[in-house]
């Protein structure tokens, strides 16, 4: 009788766990996202770009957008999209351009409309580590979205 009760108990715990995981995956309200943003104003073009970061669990996305909405769904047709889950993204702003330093380039979005020139520089993993070492990126005049 004890064996049957143990089997029923463990089976119900396992089934209950799977049900909770299923509910968690289909109900976005249970999943919380956090956001961060840097507003970049470019004096030469009187344009504004927004560097936005979205964190969902272990997944971190940075988007370059012309929209001021803090909360966003990544849209590669109108935003530059970078997955920074396992690395960082550094940037430098000039009067008329934005220079991105990353280890994986974004596709150029077809519907992105801005007069600001966006340049992407792809760095190897050792080069990215060198930038982070002792915050060397700050000495280079680069910024990081936290």
Secondary structure, DSSP 4 states (H G I P E B T S, - for coil): -HHHHHHHHHHHHHHHHHHHHHHHHH-GGGS-EEEEEEEEEETTTTEEEEEEEEEETTEEEEEEES---SS----TTTSEEEE-SSS--EEEE-SSEEEEEESSPPPPPTT---SSEEEEEE--HHHHHHHHGGGHHHHTT-EE--
